[in-house]
Structures are given as C-alpha cells and as structure tokens.
C-alpha cells in the first residue's frame, strides 16, 4: 500500500516573479507526491517565499515567518529576504533552512532532508535509491567529478575538467537512501577523493541537524554513522588523509 503523503504549507509573498518561483517549487512538490495544505496546524513543514524589496514587504515577511515558527515550528525560508540569511538566522535561529530567490533546487534539497517523500509503488516507477547496476548489497557513491591536478600520465582532467564537489548534505542524503534500500556496503568514488570539498572552500552544510564541512574527514566520519561498511576509493596521500586512520581503528570506515 502507498504511504500517506506528507503535507506542506506554502506562503508566497512578493512580486509576480516570486509567484513564478513559488509555482515552480509547488509543481515539483506535487510531482513528488507532497500535498499542499492551507493551515499551519495541519502542515508537516512550512515553506515561505519572502519579499525583501521595501521596508513594508520586509516587515510582512518577518511577521509571516514569526507566525509560521510559532504555529508550526518547522519552517524553510526562501526568496529575496532569504538573501539576508544573517538577519533571519539571528531573529529565527530554529529555521530548518534559508535560501535566496530562484532556489527551487535548494528548497527541494531542504525538503528532502527534513521530510523525505513517501514512496508510492502505484506511481513511483523509480525506486527511492534510483536504478543501480550493482548487486543489491553494495553501491557506488560518487562525491565529486574532475580533478585540479594535471599529471602527465593522466588524461582524466582533459575530458572531466576541474574538481566539482557535491555538497556534503546531498551526498549524505543519497547515502541514507542507499542504506534504507538495503545497501550494506558503500563504495565512495571520485577522481580525487582526498581533495573533496576544496573547490567549495569546505562550506558548512547541515545533516541530521549537525553541521558538517564539505571535507574529506567530515564525510568519512558522517558515513561511519550509517552502520554499514564504508570503503574509500581513489584516496591520494594528502597530509590530512592520516586523520581517517582513527576512524578505521574504531570501525567506522574500512581500512
């Protein structure tokens, strides 16, 4: 039997351009099986698309956020006022996520993190973990593409380009989905695993409420919390790599 769909409250403020942004997010939510509801009390999570153009619009946005936090507590803020994240985090430290305008992907990532879509076998033709070519018990987890080095013996950068790391919260969400689908061994792959996150300046993201830097050691430590075998591939001898040895000793990742 299909699961009961999660309910999302949505408040759209601001100009017609913001309305279009809201329409795109709501369309994606409905495509993934979420229900859109009108009341804070019946919503599992609330998304507010804010305006920050003039002072009265800022006040309206802040009042709306305050009401949603008070009435529901699980709030994602997006839109123009979201670009002033320091202000919002100071006033509302318990917000689940804050994004700027035109940020459908970032909003959906936050929704997936805090309220994963319910799998419905009647209309979901693709399983939650995606289609895998590996046996059921293991899967590859790609954390980045490309490489910043230009070794004379290696052609990879010429067709895969420079290092492009995936944010750590996205990687961990995918890993959680694999484990939930029955995967017992995760094989971490990239062109240069040790350099993971350097292109993102080791930006901090949140997973399970804990801050994680998009960094090799943080990723290894977080994957070790999933209770499955974690095998790191393509690890080259950067100075910081030795920091994972204690994790191996503790059984969090495989030697």
PyMOL commands that set and color helices and strands:
alter all, ss='L'
color gray80, all
select helices_A, chain A and resi 16-31+55-71+80-83+85-91+104-114+156-160+168-180+193-195+198-200+216-226+239-249
alter helices_A, ss='H'
color red, helices_A
select strands_A, chain A and resi 7-12+35-37+45-50+75-79+97-98+138-142+144-145+164-165+185-189+204-207+210-213+229-232
alter strands_A, ss='S'
color yellow, strands_A
deselect
rebuild
show_as cartoon
